[in-house]
């Protein structure tokens, strides 16, 4: 049996994974199939799927005595499911296969004959109720589907989704049917199966980790089935191996200047809270000194919970003395904000742009040109848009951004010569040199006001500590998301988690993971 690997989404690992696109997978499959006896890959995939379910039955005594229902489609995903059914049947598990349309490819026809010869029960129509079955298996359509689910397959998908939401135990093979494995969006804007578990073959796919993929896939397992992934994948899963070695050492002889001075620039009148949130996070994120440069009136003389923060009026503050900027939190879009922003952009300082800074760039070609020029000179800004802000920067709309988040992030990186951090479920970090990573951490606890400001402060703190822009972005989104997960594990979220609660947990994660002795 092929060994299964638990996905970092559920148990974060320190090692990255290659995320394989449809084109990369097709090339790997073709190369492997040419070097192996006929039907080998399908046999291995079916074996792995069967073992995955047998392991689940072993962990869940209540489901052991119940039969398993397997839905198959007409292609090779259906063939994998038929091999799985035959293996389960031989292992003593009662299996019913629902095959509304007979499989067509040669490999899948071989699998069908295998199942028939073993005596697997095969039906052409789903029954009126699936309540008698313990596990439901989605083997209808895998990668490469180009049309929305319809007819009997749409009805079976709805039944499996209903089960997943109600009582669980739905296993998808490769990807939930109807999910685009490259984008994580439903195929052709149609419906897709919601699974509680997914076993995927050869390697994980980008669509497992971004957009709706994280919710629809459930727990993810990877069965490599003996196929080696490419040496240099085009997309990586974000993990500490990509950035951990760049955290500065904390030797006894260091001082506050060693870890940089950050300025948070923003806070127009009535919007002072956002930069304060960002600044507090920057302290907890390890910056040596943190300043807030306010544009507006009414800001406090000091921050009572954190008097370590240095608060200033932007007009009276020497921005050219800073090691890094985080610009935009509560900044507004006034003419004054535009001037302050342009002045800061022209300074040779690593910088992160968020919130109103992004809106100013989207609305002003001159500012956009400055950002792009900095990237062309090898000093890329970090842009941290949510989907609507990304749409403004691309002169598009949020629906188009979400339909292909990878493409949108790459377009942002190319257009602005910047490190693009497209926030959302499965945050994507893209660099203008082509590097792309999808972040596996985070949860619904981040769906509350101020969490974006906190992320900006964290990445800004890492820039101040001399992490390169791409790696600072990777580290920031990974720690930010993991803090939300960790707090939720303690009952502090996802409901009711506040942005300010993230900072102390991020500090603990940094110290335990990167500075523990």
LINBEL-V461763 format. One line per field, one symbol per residue. ss: DSSP state (2 for helix, 1 for strand, 0 for the rest). phi: phi as a letter, one per 20 degrees, with the letter a starting at -180 (. if undefined). A space follows every 10 residues. Layout:
ss=???
phi=???
//
This chain:
ss=0001110000 0000000110 0222222222 2222200002 2222222222 2222222220 2222001111 1100022222 2222222222 0000111100 0000022222 2222222200 1110000000 0011111110 0000000000 2222222222 2222220001 1110000010 0000012220 0000001111 1000022200 0022222011 1110000000 0000111002 2202220000 0000022220 1111110000 0222222222 2222000011 1111000000 0002220001 1112220022 2001111000 0000222222 2222200001 1110022222 2220222222 2222220000 0110002222 2220000222 2220222222 2222220011 1100000111 0000011100 0002220000 2222222222 2222000022 2222222222 2222222220 0000000002 2222222222 2222000
phi=.ffecffffe cgeeefcfde fgffffffff ffffecfgmf ffffffgfff fgfffffffc gfefeefddc eddedffffg fffgffffgf enefccddcf cffdfggfff fffffffenf fcdecfffbd ffefddcede cdfnfdcffb lfffffffff fgfgfecnmc ddembggnef fedmdfflme ebfedebcdd dmafdgffdc lfgfffemfd cddflmdfff fcffcdefag febgfefffd ffefcfffdn dddedrmfgn cfffffgfff ffffeoffbc dddeedenff fbegfcfffd dbegfddeff eeeaccdpfm fmcfffgffg ffffffeecg bddclfffff ffecffffff gfffffencf fddceegfff fffdlccfff fffbffffff fffffdlcee defpfmgddc dfeofbcdee eobffeebfn fffffffffg ffffemfggf fffgfffffg ffffffffge nepffnfdgf ffgfffgfff ffedcfd
//
